[in-house]
Amino acid sequence: MSHDLFEAAKTAMAKAYAPYSKFPVGAALRTEDGRIFTGANIEVASYPEGWCAETTALGHYIMGGGGRIVEIAVIAERMAKCSPCGGCRQRLAEFCRPETKLYLCDNSGVAETVTMGDMLPYGFRGDILK
């Protein structure tokens, strides 16, 4: 199942808007009911105001009705096994469980599989605020 998520992330990466860094990134999220939401990074001239591929995918996911995320794939054109940045790890943790699979990809497919718990072992979760 991970290969189709890789392909979705790769297709999203091709739509990245990265004129400054020249570092396109794509991400794809799969919910437990099988829906896939994708995103690409978007840069603007005021560098801190751009957003990451994972953030774009999460926006599509929320607008599409949400659900439990069970798998995530991330790919960067110029870096094998590009992982989500710290901010995106926290954003993803809001909608994932520690056991959610995260596929770190290279140009040929999934290069490594980790979990969100591996990537953010002490993430701040909203369920503690209830």
Backbone hydrogen bonds, N-H to C=O, Kabsch-Sander energy under -0.5 kcal/mol:
donor,donor_aa,acceptor,acceptor_aa,energy
4,D,1,M,-0.5
5,L,1,M,-1.0
6,F,2,S,-2.3
7,E,3,H,-2.5
8,A,4,D,-2.0
9,A,5,L,-2.3
10,K,6,F,-2.6
11,T,7,E,-2.3
12,A,8,A,-2.0
13,M,9,A,-2.4
14,A,10,K,-1.3
15,K,12,A,-2.0
16,A,13,M,-1.8
17,Y,41,N,-2.4
18,A,16,A,-0.6
22,K,18,A,-1.5
26,G,75,I,-2.9
27,A,39,G,-2.4
28,A,73,A,-2.2
29,L,37,F,-2.9
30,R,71,E,-2.7
31,T,35,R,-2.4
32,E,68,R,-2.2
34,G,31,T,-2.4
37,F,29,L,-2.4
39,G,27,A,-2.0
41,N,25,V,-1.5
42,I,51,W,-2.7
43,E,17,Y,-2.7
47,Y,45,A,-1.4
49,E,46,S,-2.9
50,G,47,Y,-1.5
51,W,42,I,-2.5
56,T,52,C,-2.1
57,A,53,A,-2.6
58,L,54,E,-2.4
59,G,55,T,-1.9
60,H,56,T,-1.9
61,Y,57,A,-2.4
62,I,58,L,-2.6
63,M,59,G,-2.3
64,G,60,H,-1.6
65,G,62,I,-1.6
66,G,61,Y,-2.8
69,I,67,G,-0.5
69,I,95,F,-1.4
70,V,30,R,-3.0
71,E,30,R,-1.4
72,I,101,K,-1.6
73,A,28,A,-2.6
74,V,103,Y,-2.2
75,I,26,G,-2.5
76,A,79,M,-0.6
77,E,24,P,-2.2
79,M,76,A,-0.7
81,K,105,C,-1.6
82,C,79,M,-0.7
82,C,105,C,-0.7
89,R,85,C,-2.3
90,Q,86,G,-1.9
91,R,87,G,-2.3
92,L,88,C,-3.1
93,A,89,R,-2.1
94,E,90,Q,-1.0
94,E,91,R,-0.7
95,F,92,L,-1.8
96,C,92,L,-0.9
100,T,97,R,-1.9
101,K,70,V,-1.7
102,L,114,V,-3.1
103,Y,72,I,-3.7
104,L,102,L,-0.6
104,L,112,E,-3.0
105,C,74,V,-2.3
105,C,103,Y,-0.6
106,D,109,G,-2.6
109,G,106,D,-0.9
111,A,104,L,-2.5
112,E,104,L,-1.8
114,V,102,L,-2.5
116,M,100,T,-1.9
117,G,98,P,-2.9
119,M,115,T,-1.7
120,L,116,M,-2.4
123,G,120,L,-1.5
125,R,123,G,-0.7
128,I,125,R,-1.4
129,L,126,G,-1.9
130,K,127,D,-0.7
